[in-house]
Amino acid sequence: MTIIPTPWVMALVFFTFLILIYLLNRILYKPLLGFMDARDSSIKKDSEGIEGNAADVKALKAEAEAILQNARQEASLIKNKAQDNAKQIADTKITQKKEELNSKHNEFIVILEEERKELKNSLLSKIPLFEDSLKAKLLKL
């Protein structure tokens, strides 16, 4: 026995096929395609966000480098000022000490000169005694 399809059976199979395609499209394919499109757009958005973040990171890194460079320059200026101030203070102290030592030296020279004069006067005043003592010793010889 051979089954000969009748046009009604073929129409019913065709109509059932169309309903099945319609239901599969509505229930499965559209939500699946919608989910895939949403996922693609989310990935694209995240990728753009990452690129934006990368640009922000580069900008922040450049800003940080600029701040560090500026801080290094300021530190260098402060260090140089401190060194110059210390050098000026040291030079001032050295000059004061030199002046103090020159003053003490001059005072010492004045005192030595006075002592020399006193000693000379003392010796000059004792010359007659030395002469008498020397004459007495010579006479004894």
C-alpha positions in Angstrom: 0.0 0.0 0.0 1.3 3.3 -1.0 0.4 6.4 0.7 -0.5 9.1 -1.7 -0.6 12.5 -0.2 -3.7 14.3 -0.6 -3.8 18.0 -1.1 -5.5 18.5 2.3 -2.7 16.7 4.1 -0.1 18.7 2.2 -1.9 21.9 2.9 -2.1 21.0 6.6 1.6 20.1 6.8 2.5 23.3 5.0 0.2 25.4 7.3 1.7 23.6 10.4 5.2 24.3 9.0 4.4 28.0 8.7 2.9 28.1 12.2 6.0 26.3 13.5 8.3 28.9 11.8 6.2 31.8 13.1 6.3 30.4 16.7 10.0 29.6 16.5 10.7 33.1 15.2 8.6 34.7 17.9 9.6 32.6 20.9 13.2 31.6 20.1 14.9 33.5 17.3 13.8 37.1 18.1 14.7 36.9 21.8 18.0 35.1 20.9 18.9 37.8 18.3 17.8 40.5 20.7 20.0 39.1 23.4 22.9 38.8 21.0 22.4 42.4 19.8 22.3 43.6 23.4 25.4 41.6 24.2 27.2 43.1 21.1 26.2 46.6 22.1 27.2 46.0 25.7 30.6 44.7 24.5 31.0 47.7 22.2 30.0 50.1 25.0 32.5 48.4 27.3 35.2 48.5 24.7 34.5 52.3 24.2 34.6 52.7 27.9 37.9 50.9 28.1 39.3 53.1 25.4 38.0 56.1 27.2 39.5 54.9 30.4 42.8 54.2 28.7 42.7 57.8 27.4 41.8 59.0 31.0 44.6 56.9 32.4 47.1 58.4 29.9 45.9 61.9 30.7 46.2 61.2 34.5 49.6 59.6 34.0 50.8 62.7 32.0 49.4 65.0 34.7 51.1 63.0 37.4 54.4 63.1 35.5 53.9 66.9 35.1 53.2 67.3 38.8 56.3 65.1 39.7 58.5 67.2 37.3 57.2 70.4 38.8 57.8 69.0 42.3 61.3 68.0 41.4 62.0 71.5 40.0 60.6 73.1 43.2 62.6 70.8 45.3 65.7 71.7 43.3 65.0 75.4 43.7 64.4 75.0 47.5 67.6 73.0 47.8 69.6 75.6 45.9 68.2 78.4 48.0 69.0 76.5 51.2 72.5 75.9 49.9 73.0 79.6 49.0 71.6 80.7 52.3 73.9 78.3 54.2 76.8 79.5 52.1 76.0 83.1 52.9 75.7 82.4 56.6 78.9 80.4 56.5 80.7 83.3 54.7 79.3 85.8 57.1 80.5 83.7 60.1 83.9 83.2 58.5 84.2 87.0 57.9 83.2 87.7 61.5 85.7 85.2 62.8 88.4 86.6 60.6 87.6 90.1 61.9 87.5 88.8 65.5 90.9 87.0 65.0 92.4 90.1 63.3 91.2 92.2 66.2 92.6 89.8 68.8 95.8 89.7 66.8 96.1 93.5 66.7 95.4 93.6 70.5 98.0 90.9 71.1 100.5 92.9 69.0 99.7 96.1 70.9 100.1 94.2 74.2 103.4 92.7 73.0 104.6 96.2 71.9 103.7 97.6 75.3 105.4 94.7 77.1 108.5 95.3 74.9 108.5 98.9 75.7 108.1 98.2 79.5 110.8 95.6 79.3 113.1 98.0 77.4 112.4 100.7 79.9 113.0 98.3 82.7 116.3 97.2 81.2 117.3 100.8 80.5 116.6 101.7 84.0 118.7 98.8 85.3 121.7 99.6 82.9 123.5 101.6 85.6 123.2 98.6 88.0 124.5 96.2 85.3 127.4 98.6 84.6 128.3 98.8 88.2 128.0 95.0 88.6 130.1 94.5 85.5 132.8 96.9 86.7 132.9 95.2 90.0 133.4 91.8 88.4 136.1 93.1 86.1 138.0 94.6 89.0 137.9 91.3 90.7 139.5 89.7 87.8 
